Amino acid sequence: MTPKAQAQRVTTVAPILETTALSKSFAGYRAVEGVSLSIAPNTIAAIIGPNGAGKTTFFNLLSGFVVPTSGTVTLGGRNVTGFAPFRIARLGMVRSFQINSIFPHLTVLENVKVSLEAKTELPSRFWLPGSATKRLDERALELLADVGLERSQDRPAAQLSYGSKRALELAISLAQNPTVLLLDEPTAGMGAEDVGRITKLIARVREGRTIVLVEHNLRVVADLSDRITVLQRGKILAEGTYAEVRRDARVVDAYLGGGAGAHA
């Protein structure tokens, strides 16, 4: 190959997650319209936009909680359009929700073990004694250490602070060993101290996986994201790095003009 040919050669990486002309209508209202998006593996992608932009519906379409009116969702090269959430999770895409989804009366350790159990034969063998899950303790404790909760392993989850509950939810999600992790407003409702801690935590657990997040805090978006997609009225308004997006006049008008504290 000549030097000129080498210079012109472009190395492409197949997307880990891709949507093609993805749309969803509710009683004639187009919540998401023709969204085509490619997300590269081992990156952090943010979905932002003003209220009513279609972000939550888009996340629901990705994770199988809503079936698209038209278009496709592809995960790792496999068409998963219309798959139930549990099938999508088994294929490696796991979602955490804006509202805590933990078992408040179980201990912190037990919460993570329940998630680990789902990847084994144990859920179908409900008559087994609690000692049967002892083999999951080591991995559960590793996950708790990853999110800084190893010292809280025996506390009921209900007693955790709000920020610690979000950290526990992240450990529960990681217990599924996802290839793609969908985070729905991971810092919503947090004070500045917890926001900083969760941001660092997400940055720490990104290794070896792709993270897609919907986030209203633009500082978090700037600190974490490799690429940003801005939605407006269900359509893609702009894409690029944080620096590129923040200079886009359309984004300034539609989103940033509402104030830096506006929700994404």
N, C-alpha and C positions, 0 to 999 in steps of 0.2 A: 504494500500500500504506500503510495506517494505521501510526502509530508502534507501536500495540499489536501489529499483525500482524508488523511488522519485529522487534519484541522476541521474538516467539514463534517466528520463523523459525529453523530449525536447518540449518546448512550441514554436509553430510556429505561425507566423502571416501571413495571406494571403496577397500576394502582391497587392498593389493598381493599379500597372501598370506592365504589363508583355508582353514581346515579345518572340515568339517561332520561331526559324529558319527563322527570318525575312530577306528577300533578295529583292534587287532591281537592275535590269539590265537596262542599257540604250544602245540600239544598240549593244548588246553583251558585254558592259563594266559593270562589277559587282561593283557598287558603294557601296552596302551593301550586305554582304554575310553571311547568316546563323547566325544572331545575336540573341541569346537567353539571355534575361536580365530580372531580377525581381527586382522591386523597392518597398521597404516596405513603408507603410503609415507613414506620419508625419516625413519624412526624407528629407534631401537635397542630391540629387545625381548629380554628375558632369560627363559630357561626354567630354573627352579631347583626343587629338591626333594631330599628325602633319598635315600640309596642305594636303588635298586630302584624308584624312582618312575616309571620309564618314559621318562626324558628321551632316552636314546640311541635307543631304539626309535622315539620320536616324530621325532627328527631323521632317522633312516633312512627313515621314511615320507615325510617332506617331500622328501627328496632322491632318492627312487626306489630306494634300496638294499634296501628291504623293501616288498612289496606289501601294502596293507591288507586285512584280513578284511572290513571294511565301512567306509563313509564315503567322503568325497571330499577331495581337495586341489586348490585353485584358485590359480593364479598369474596375476596380472594379468587376472583375469576368465576365464581359460581353464582348463578342467578338465584337470589333468595326472595324475590318479589312475592309478597303474600304469605311468606312463611310465618308460622306462629312464633311469638317471642322466645319460647323455650327452645325451638329448633335453631333459631338464629344464635342464641346463647351457646348452644352445644357446638355450633360451627365456629365460635370464637369471638363473637361480638356481644359484649355485656354492657348493660346500661345501668347507671345510678341515677336516681331521681332527685328533683329539686327538694322534695319533702323526704325527710329521713325514712328509710325503709329498713328498720331494724326491729328485733324482737326485744322490747323494753324490759321484760321480766326475766330474760335469760342473761347470764353473765356475758361479759365482753368476749371471753374465750369461747363460750358456747355459741354465740352468734356466728363466729368465724367457722367453727366446726360444722354448724348446720350447712353452711355454704360448701364446705369441703365434702360433706357427705353426699351432696347432690351429684358429685362427679364419681361416686362409687356405687357399689351394689347395695349399700346400706339402706337407702330410702325404701326399697321394696321389702326389706326384712325388719319391719317395724317392731317385731316381737323381741328383738335382741336386747339384752341389758345394756345400760349405759357404758359399761366397761368395754363394749365392743368398739366404741369410737376412740378408745385410748390411743390407738395408733395414729390418730389425726392430731394429737396434741402438739407434736414437734413442729409440724408445718404451720399449724394455727399460731403457735407462739412466734415463729419466724415472721409471719405476716403482721402480727401485732407489733413486733419490733420494728418492722419496716415503716409503720405509721406512728411509732412513738407511744404505743399503748400497752407495752408489755407489763408495765407495773400495775395496770388496771385490769388485768385478766380476770380477777375474781369478783369484780364489782358488777352489780346489775347495770345493764346498759342504760336504764332510765336515769341513773345517777350521774351520767357523764354530762359535761358541759356541751353546749350546742356544737362548738368547734370539734370537740372530741367525738361526738356522735357522727359528724361528717367524716372524720378520719376513720372511724370504725366502719362506716358504710363503704369507704374506699377499700379497706382490708377485705370486707365481704365480697366486693366485686373482684378484687385481685385473686381471691381464693378460687375463682372460676378459671384462672389462668388465661385471661382473654388476649387475643391478638389485637383486637380493637376495643377500646374502652370509651364509651359514650358518657360524658359527664354533663348533667343538666344543671347549670348554675351552681357550681360547687362551692362558691363563696357567698351565696345569697343569705342575707340576714346576719352576716358576721360582723364583728367589730374589727378594727384595723389589725389588732394583734393576731387574731385567728385567721384573717385573710392572708397575712404574710406567711403564717405557718402552713396553711393548706397549699398556698402557691408553691412553696419550697417542696412540700410533700409530693405534689403532682410532678414537679420537675425531677424529683428523685426516682419516682416509680415509672417514668416514661421509658426507661431503657428496655429495648427489645419489644416494644409494642407501639401501636398507633393510638393517639388520643384525639377524640373529637369533642369539643366542648362548646356549649352555649353559655355565654357569660356576659353579665351586664357591666362588670367592673373593667373599664378600659385599661387600667394599670395592670391588672392580671393578664388581660389579653396581650398587652404589649410585652410583658415579661415572659410569657410562656409560648406564644404562638409562632410557628414557622410560616404559616399562611392563614389569611383571614378571608372569609367570604361574608359579604354584606348582603342581607336580604331586605327587600322592601316590597310590601304588598304581594308576597309570595314568589317574587322573582329575584334573580341575582342582579344586584345593582353594581357591585364592584368586587374584585378579587385582587389579592396581592399581599405583600408584607405589610406590617403595621405602618411603616413609614410611607409606603405607597398609598395605602388606603386613607390615611389621615390627610393626605394632600389632595385627594380626589374631591373636586368641588361638589359633585353629586352627593357624596357621603356627608360632607360638611353641611350641606343644605338639608338632607333628609334625616340625618342622625346626629352628628356632632353638634349641629346648630341648636339641638334641643338641650344642650348642656352636657358636660362630661359626666355628670352623675346620672344621666338618663339611662333607663333600662335598655339592655340590648334585646 
